[in-house]
């Protein structure tokens, strides 16, 4: 299947990504459009510091792109790419009052159940410095369903409510 296909389901994914771009911009994210494989990715980045985090800077990297179908392999590859990409962008010294949080999302009209289950299972950690919560977004003309892990994590747990709040804002 062509990642650049047209039709009602491709239009639903494209409309979702356009609205996603607008939500990132409205929330003050720096938005860029890198490429992963043959797909353009909408990427947002923001940094926040809060007293309750003891002055730690939380950098949030958000990625979304449309694919014809979401399976575990594709979601895993995209998540790994997003984490490496975010690692290359992050500022400051990893671990020294800096946390990097990644929300990589694939958008499609076809989400295989095992891919949604994989996204909902747990957060992923890279080199103990990046925490990722992969998402699947099923977007059709009649359906909008987002799946992600919404539980806590031991590493970076104090940022859980912040990440979930931003995920709800960016991926309604």
Secondary structure in CASP SS format (residue, H / E / C, confidence):
PFRMAT SS
TARGET T0000
AUTHOR 0000-0000-0000
METHOD secondary structure of the structure
MODEL  1
X C 1.00
X C 1.00
X C 1.00
X C 1.00
X C 1.00
X C 1.00
X C 1.00
X H 1.00
X H 1.00
X H 1.00
X H 1.00
X H 1.00
X H 1.00
X H 1.00
X H 1.00
X H 1.00
X H 1.00
X H 1.00
X H 1.00
X H 1.00
X H 1.00
X H 1.00
X H 1.00
X H 1.00
X H 1.00
X H 1.00
X C 1.00
X C 1.00
X C 1.00
X E 1.00
X E 1.00
X E 1.00
X C 1.00
X C 1.00
X E 1.00
X E 1.00
X C 1.00
X C 1.00
X E 1.00
X E 1.00
X C 1.00
X E 1.00
X E 1.00
X E 1.00
X E 1.00
X E 1.00
X E 1.00
X E 1.00
X E 1.00
X C 1.00
X H 1.00
X H 1.00
X H 1.00
X C 1.00
X C 1.00
X C 1.00
X E 1.00
X E 1.00
X E 1.00
X E 1.00
X E 1.00
X E 1.00
X E 1.00
X E 1.00
X E 1.00
X E 1.00
X C 1.00
X C 1.00
X C 1.00
X E 1.00
X C 1.00
X H 1.00
X H 1.00
X H 1.00
X H 1.00
X H 1.00
X H 1.00
X H 1.00
X H 1.00
X H 1.00
X H 1.00
X H 1.00
X H 1.00
X H 1.00
X H 1.00
X H 1.00
X H 1.00
X H 1.00
X H 1.00
X C 1.00
X C 1.00
X C 1.00
X C 1.00
X C 1.00
X C 1.00
X C 1.00
X C 1.00
X E 1.00
X E 1.00
X E 1.00
X E 1.00
X E 1.00
X E 1.00
X E 1.00
X E 1.00
X E 1.00
X E 1.00
X E 1.00
X C 1.00
X C 1.00
X E 1.00
X C 1.00
X H 1.00
X H 1.00
X H 1.00
X H 1.00
X H 1.00
X H 1.00
X H 1.00
X H 1.00
X H 1.00
X C 1.00
X C 1.00
X E 1.00
X E 1.00
X E 1.00
X C 1.00
X C 1.00
X C 1.00
X E 1.00
X E 1.00
X E 1.00
X C 1.00
X C 1.00
X E 1.00
X E 1.00
X E 1.00
X E 1.00
X E 1.00
X C 1.00
X C 1.00
X C 1.00
X C 1.00
X E 1.00
X E 1.00
X E 1.00
X E 1.00
X E 1.00
X C 1.00
X C 1.00
X C 1.00
X C 1.00
X C 1.00
X C 1.00
X C 1.00
X C 1.00
X H 1.00
X H 1.00
X H 1.00
X H 1.00
X H 1.00
X H 1.00
X H 1.00
X H 1.00
X H 1.00
X H 1.00
X H 1.00
X H 1.00
X H 1.00
X H 1.00
X C 1.00
X C 1.00
END
